[in-house]
């Protein structure tokens, strides 16, 4: 088992784009309803470029969560995304930006979540110091609406307010 420790931020501007070292297209969907009171995890299928995986995360909101991830055949992932997902499939491009010794994952969303850009950075510990670039905006680590599982149920187009960013 791995423990994921990450912080999420909105972005103030597009200055991060000049620092991108890699980008990958993602398509992902969820196989379970997290709104059920018995749910303890989210189960996600994701195609990331030319590979696919199934991912299980504990439903804790905040800096750290349990996470399990396993490779699966792309053809299986495509079929599951088409036939088994609950809610809309999420489409995004993940841009990687290196800052100090950390890799920031900046997700630019499309379709029903178009206009949303969220930066995440994985940390070694919950107390690790973090240097923020000028393009980093408000932290949304504890705001569930910015989690992918929430965006699949309540897309950005249905709730965003330009003034809030």
C-alpha positions in Angstrom: 0.0 0.0 0.0 1.1 3.5 -0.8 0.1 6.6 1.1 -0.4 9.6 -1.2 0.5 13.0 0.2 -0.4 15.9 -2.0 -1.5 19.5 -2.1 -3.8 21.0 -4.7 -3.9 24.6 -5.9 -5.7 26.8 -8.4 -3.6 28.9 -10.7 -3.4 32.7 -11.0 -2.2 32.8 -14.6 -0.7 30.8 -17.5 3.0 31.6 -16.6 3.5 27.9 -15.7 3.1 26.9 -19.4 6.7 28.1 -20.2 8.0 25.6 -17.6 6.3 22.5 -18.9 8.6 19.6 -19.5 6.1 16.9 -20.5 2.4 16.6 -21.2 0.1 13.6 -21.4 -3.6 13.2 -22.3 -5.8 11.4 -19.7 -9.2 9.9 -20.0 -10.7 8.5 -16.7 -13.9 7.4 -15.2 -15.2 6.0 -11.9 -16.7 2.5 -11.3 -18.5 3.2 -8.1 -20.9 5.7 -6.4 -19.1 7.5 -3.6 -22.3 9.0 -2.4 -23.4 5.7 -0.9 -22.9 5.7 2.9 -21.0 2.3 2.7 -18.4 3.6 0.3 -14.9 3.7 1.6 -13.0 4.2 -1.6 -13.1 5.5 -5.2 -12.4 3.0 -8.0 -11.1 4.7 -11.1 -10.1 3.5 -14.6 -7.6 5.7 -16.4 -6.0 5.8 -19.8 -2.8 7.8 -19.5 -1.2 8.3 -22.9 -0.6 4.7 -24.2 -1.1 2.9 -20.9 -4.0 2.2 -18.6 -4.5 1.4 -14.9 -7.1 0.8 -12.3 -6.7 2.9 -9.2 -8.3 2.6 -5.7 -8.1 5.5 -3.3 -9.5 5.9 0.2 -12.2 8.6 0.4 -10.3 10.7 2.9 -10.1 14.4 1.9 -7.0 16.3 2.7 -3.2 15.9 2.5 -2.9 12.1 2.5 -4.9 9.1 1.4 -4.3 5.3 0.9 -3.8 4.6 -2.8 -3.4 1.4 -4.8 -2.7 1.3 -8.6 -2.4 -1.6 -11.1 -1.7 -1.7 -14.8 -4.4 -3.1 -17.0 -4.7 -3.6 -20.8 -5.7 -0.4 -22.7 -8.4 -2.3 -24.6 -10.0 -3.4 -21.3 -9.8 0.2 -20.0 -11.5 1.5 -23.1 -14.3 -1.0 -22.7 -14.7 -0.2 -19.0 -14.8 3.5 -19.6 -17.5 3.0 -22.3 -19.7 0.5 -20.4 -19.1 0.6 -16.7 -18.4 4.1 -15.5 -20.9 6.1 -13.4 -21.1 9.7 -14.3 -19.3 11.4 -17.2 -15.8 10.5 -18.2 -13.1 13.1 -17.3 -10.8 14.3 -20.1 -7.7 16.4 -19.3 -4.1 17.0 -20.3 -1.6 16.7 -17.5 1.4 19.1 -17.8 4.5 18.3 -15.7 6.5 21.3 -14.3 9.6 20.8 -12.3 10.1 23.2 -9.4 13.1 22.7 -7.1 13.2 18.9 -6.5 9.4 18.4 -7.0 7.3 17.7 -10.0 4.0 19.6 -10.2 1.2 18.0 -12.1 -1.0 20.6 -13.7 -4.3 19.3 -15.0 -6.1 21.2 -17.7 -9.6 19.9 -18.0 -11.9 19.7 -21.1 -15.5 18.8 -21.9 -17.8 19.5 -18.9 -14.8 20.7 -16.9 -13.4 23.0 -19.5 -11.8 26.1 -18.0 -10.6 24.4 -14.8 -6.8 24.1 -14.2 -5.6 22.5 -11.0 -2.0 22.0 -9.9 -1.0 19.2 -7.6 2.3 18.4 -6.0 3.1 15.1 -4.2 5.1 15.4 -1.0 7.2 13.1 1.1 5.6 14.2 4.3 2.6 16.3 5.5 5.1 18.8 7.0 7.4 19.1 4.0 8.2 22.8 3.1 6.9 23.9 -0.3 8.2 26.8 -2.4 5.4 28.4 -4.4 5.8 30.0 -7.8 4.0 33.3 -8.7 1.5 31.3 -10.8 0.3 29.3 -7.8 -3.0 30.6 -6.5 -5.5 29.5 -3.7 -4.9 26.2 -2.1 -7.9 23.8 -2.6 -6.5 20.6 -0.9 -9.4 20.4 1.5 -12.1 21.4 -1.0 -13.8 18.3 -2.3 -15.3 19.9 -5.3 -11.8 20.0 -7.0 -11.2 16.3 -6.7 -11.6 14.3 -9.9 -14.2 12.0 -8.4 -16.4 15.1 -7.6 -15.8 16.6 -11.0 -17.2 13.4 -12.6 -20.4 13.9 -10.6 -20.6 17.7 -10.5 -18.7 19.2 -13.4 -17.0 22.6 -13.2 -19.5 24.0 -15.8 -22.3 23.6 -13.3 -20.8 25.4 -10.4 -17.8 27.6 -11.2 -17.8 31.3 -10.4 -15.1 33.3 -12.2 -14.8 35.7 -9.2 -14.0 32.8 -6.8 -10.7 32.0 -8.7 
